[in-house]
Amino acid sequence: MAVCIAILTKENHPLALVCDEREDLLKMHFLVHTSIDVIEEKLNSTKAANDPRDLYLGPLYPNEDYKIFGYVTNTKIKFVLLESINHPIKDVDVRQLFSKIHTTYINLVCNPFYNHNEPLNTSSIFHNNLTSFLRSNYSSRSIPV
């Protein structure tokens, strides 16, 4: 079960962080930022080896409580998903979830009234979509970034 979704700029600044209400937000923020090093390492080591059209990075690293997944767009926007070890998600479902997040992000960015590099939490539709991705009988909250 997904417990946190984070979106980071190409300079690794957080644009959005939506987490399950029962999770410690500071811990989620820390785990997201520690995953940046692994994302950069995967991007640099697999440039020639993998298909550049495959945006899904797969599992970045496991923790005692969470498994962390990564996804990078063509414009180097990073999506990070934290999954609870107690309620695992299939790899196919993680790919579909990242695809939905990416589509939602594209719809927001293509809006002519969207101001680039402002926190994404200002869009209620975008926030509601991310929250619905985390649903599964959990209520979600976001922190300003």
Salt bridges, closest charged atoms under 4 A:
GLU40 OE2 - LYS78 NZ 3.48
ASP51 OD1 - ARG53 NE 3.15
ASP54 OD1 - ARG95 NH1 3.57
ASP65 OD2 - LYS27 NZ 3.03
ASP91 OD2 - ARG95 NE 3.85
